[in-house]
Each structure stands twice: as C-alpha cells, then as structure tokens.
Amino acid sequence: MLTLRQIEVIRAITVAGTVKGAAELLGVSAPGISRVMKHTESQLGIRLFSRTHGRYAPTEEAHDIFAQVSGVFQSVENLQYSIEQLKAGASRSVGLAAVPSVAHHVFPSAISRLRKNFPALRMTLNTIKIEEAIDYLLLRKGEVAALSYKLDHPGLTMQPLYSGRLMAILPEDHPLAESRSVSLTELVCETLIGIVPDDPYGRILAEPFRQYGLDFNFSIEARTGAIVAVLVGQGQGVAIMDELSLAGPIRYPGIVVRPISEPTLFRTYAAFNADHPRSIFAEGFVDLLRDEMRRVATMGVQY
C-alpha cells in the first residue's frame, strides 16, 4: 500500500517534471526524492516514469495509477482545506451568554480573543439574568452561560471559573473614601444601595451582611449593578459590588472602590447543557474567559 508521502512524491515529480523540481516543490533534497521514487517502483514492481531529455513523464502502463494518485491527492487537499476552515470557524456558529457582572469587561475581552483564534466564526452573544440561564441552555439558544451563581439543575453541568471578592463602592467625596479599606460595620451605618432581594445576584451582594450577623436595609433597590454604581456616583449612598463588574477601562464616574476589611467571596461558573456535546469554540471560550478573570485578580481593580 502506498503511503501519503509516496503519493505526494509521485505527484510532485509529475507536476515538476524533474527530481530537482519535485524536491524544490516539497522543500526536501533531490536524493531523498530519488530514494522514495526507487523504493516505490520496487514496491509496486512497475516503472512509473520514463526519462526523456532530462524530464520525467508517466509511463503508459502506470497511467491508471497516476489517475488514482491524482484523485487521492485531491481528496487530501480537500480534507486539509476542510480542517483549515474548521480551525477558522467557517460556516460554524456559537451562542454565548453572560450575566451583567461578567459581561461588563471579561466577557467581551474573551470574545475578542476567541475571534482572533476563529476569525470566520459566527457568534451570537447575550446578556442574561441568572434565572434565565436554564431556559437559555436547555432550549439550546446557546452553548455556554457565564454565571455568578451555581445553579442546581439536573439538566445543567456547572464548571467553576473564578473565585474573587466583593468590594465597597463609595461616592468620591464620602468620608470613608479616605480609608484604605472599609468594614461591613461601617457600611451598614450608611445609606445602602443594593439589588432587589429576589435576585440571585442581589443575594450574593447581601450575603456578607448576613454572614457577619449585621442588620441591614437597602434604602434604594435596583435591578442591575450598573444602576447601583451610577447611583453611588451621584452621591445617593454606598454599596457592595463584585470586582469583575468594576474591572476594565469602562469606569463609573464619581465613585471610589475600596477593599472590604472582612473576607468576602465572589464565584463565577460556566454553565452547559449536560446532554449536549460542547464544541471546540465553547471550550476555547471558557478557557479564555477563565484567563481574563485571572488577569483581573492579578491586576486588581483600578479606580
């Protein structure tokens, strides 16, 4: 049985007409081409080429072999083209989603890097609430949802992405803004702005107060962290937000960010449909997203 290398050499000699030309075409030495050719003819028991005026031409008896070789080589080229198209993401699409805290900075950063890896890939991107993730994945509207809450559902697979912290955000002229860090006890004495209590993300932001047994009350309840940050910047109160929501070049005006003195925890997860195989694009996106989150943890929040 001929190997792909032998087929490649036969075709190169046919195209170039000389051993030297075939060697240049394949980027190898001429003696190497000659050795492969002699071995192939010995293996097959027939002469494949006749030499006339220094050029090689297929022999009559090998005519059918060359027709088959040409077909095989074309199939290999088609396979290679298909592989290259797949590597670029051509004719493929992927749906990706993230909750607002992830979508603020690390999500688009990971998408930009994924686009460089697969320039022809078609993407459909969504910002969703945590409670919308189940329908998003089970109805196969997308492959991955980046969440800030671990959902317990038999139809979903949850993969940990990142473990970070929560931060205090204050109006830039607030007395506590002079401190290097702010305690929960200090925050609870201020006018607090938070997320509505029936929201999973809202429960995450309120958990530190509950964890340390502090009575708290939100004077203003909003639906998103972005609204909370804007209100804090307008001097309406203080709040807690996760560091991913505060990362990146897009800044909320009028606020300062300070570490919370007590230990806090903010986790993120990649959620998948448990019954649907993951594409290389979805897997690659998760790796890039995790890398972007690590970058935030390393660099910190700059305000």
C-alpha angles and dihedrals in degrees: 000000000000118000123226087250091057091047089050091052093048091052093045092054090047092051097041098037092216138065090236092051091048090051091052091047092054096035095239137109123284093234088055091054090049092052093050091047094050091047091049094050090047091049093049095040093227137092111250100186138035119205118225124171091345095308130107121231128179114261120240093244091054094050095107091047092055091050090054092044090053091051093048092048091050090051090051091050090050090050091050091049090051090050092050090049091050091049089054092045095242115174090004131111137191134192118217131177140182138185115250095262091057094036093059097078120332095054097058090040091056091045091054091053092046088052090055090052094046107024095173096048116119112223133195111197129194139181109215140174117248092251091054093059096084095059091039092059103031092049087048096236085143143355104235136030119190107213140181093212132058108239118209105214129136092223095056135072115209121205120189113239110171145353116208141141144265122248136207117240121201138175107268092242094048116121091235089058087078091064123091090223136009128220125222088239089060093046095050090058091059132075101280127211118195148154121278110278096238090061117095091221089050089055090052092054093046095046096088091060091049092044092057094041096247122154109230139174129192111224089192125029119195135179101235139033090236091062090047091053093048091050091050089050089054090056097252096130145298130287149176122247136169119258095241090061089053098045129099137041096299105091132190108234122235099021137106124204122220132178116251111243094223120067112266132180134215119178133187131200140192110229123203137179102262093213098047123079115239121242123229086248093058092046091048091049092053091052091050092046091052089050092052091050091051088052090057091049091051098045097036126210113309114210 
